[in-house]
Amino acid sequence: MPRSLKLAISGVVALSAIALLAATFVFPARASIAIGLDGDPKASSDLEILAGVAFWIVLALLASALPVRMPRGTQQSVSIAPILAAIMLGGPAVGGWVAAIGTTELREVRGHVPWYGSLANHAGLVIPAVVAGVVRMFLLGSSDSLVLSFATAMLAAVVFYLGNVYIAALFIALRSGQTVRAVFVGDSRDTAMNNVALAPLAWLMSLAFGIAWWAAILFALPLYTTRTSYNRLVEMREMFTQTIGALAEAVDKRDPFTSRHSQNVKTIAVDIGRVMRVSDAELEALEWGGLLHDVGKIGVPDAVLLKQERLTREERMIMNAHPVLGAEIIAQVAKLAPELPIIRHHHEWYNGSGYPDRLMGDEIPRLARLLHVADAFEAMTAARPYRMTPLTPEQALGELRKFAGIQFDPEVVDAFVRTRHADGVPDPGRQPEPRPIPLLGQAANRMTAARPDLSPNPDHAVATGRSAAVPATPTGARAERA
């Protein structure tokens, strides 16, 4: 366990213990949470109050029994509803105790979670529960207004949810190396509204409890259906991701030399994106775009895709059409609209001599420029029929530096050097003077229109063992297939 994670867990656990003890003495449980045992609604004994607290702890235990694991690693359950109802009825201390005890999960009982993990999970719920209870208590005061009661219940739900998710995101980020923001936004984006929407349900549960304590049990069905919707959401996303991965793997399997190429490109591209601090939506686009960037090769005949000799002009045109074909295939899936520019433009060159649209510099979509670097590095460091001996990481990085400003975006190359894929690799560094982007876009179009045989070699920097910025010569070179 990283030292920073140990310190974070220790600090949060200590703070939650202090908050729970302080709330217990400063904000004793209110009589409204009591379950009448002697038939006298005007007097509530300590035993009746404890019975009420125990009731909400049991409901929270049932709601916490089967949490749903979200893509970024946090666990989502519907226990927020009974915790909030306990806060509304009993105050901050009761909410803290229900959160501390009532969120015990089956995996914890079975020993699947280490003791320090259990402490961290419960502490991450206690603090937000106590804070949410204090906020609601001070804003509501002694008012009996239903409107104010509802409004403060909604605010308490927001405070509780944001606090809990942030603490969980902190722990996961320290454990996995992700940023807190990435985990927080990634796992709350799809569930925030659903969780906050449980606040009105919790408010109704507290009102029903005030009429007849057993009436609160009637809300178990809505809680169960909400939990089921969480699970379906995650299952559908995982199925979508797995389908994309299977499609990418099917394309890569056509050529034994490119097996897992798309998976590797995705990993490198996402790591570069994190260094460049792209948004979470852009990271997801890089993830799926990396998997699908070569899907257009599904339409390239084996005679071209697997050919080991130099491609003819017609064969090269077929190979170079795969980005356009891939974009046409993916265009049918509305969910993958952000990935279309990545798929279509991941072979554009920074100086405007790439394909299919000969875009130049910032005209090339940023994520496509990013994926181009990841694609090139992976291709250079893997065996290919036209280059059986792969380049070393040092040689590949040297090629990225050499052709920064020509084939690759220099900013993206700089970001790649800061990823784990370049750890320990000697870096030749940037060019002593920045290379100007040659204004040859129009000239290149005119030249290739007049002399198709002078079309620049679309290979990656070392796909033929020679400069990638010069036209191909009859040396057995072939179109890049990564």
ABEGO torsion letter per residue (X at the ends): XBAAAAAAAAAAAAAAAAAAAAAAAABBBBAAABBBAAGBAABBBAAAAAAAAAAAAAAAAAAAABBBBBAAGBBBBAAAAAAAAAAAAAEAAAAAAAAAAAABBAAAAAGABBAAAAAAAAAAAAAAAAAAAAAAAAAAEABABAAAAAAAAAAAAAAAAAAAAAAAAAAAAAAAGBBAAAAAAAAAAAAAAAAAAAAAAAAAAAAAAAABAAAAAAAAAAAAAAAAAAAAAAAAAAAAAAAAAAAAAAAAAABAAABGAAAAAAAAAAAAAAAAGBBAAAAAAAAAAAAAAAAAAAABBAAAAABABBBBAAAAAAAAAAAAAAAAAAAABAAAAAAAAAAAAAABBAAGABOAAGBBEAABBAAAAAAAAAAAAAAAABBBAABABBBBAAAAAAAAAAABGAABBAAAAAAAAABAAABGBBBAEBBABBBBBBBAAAAAAAAAAABAAABBBABBAAAAGBBAABBBBBAGBBBBAX
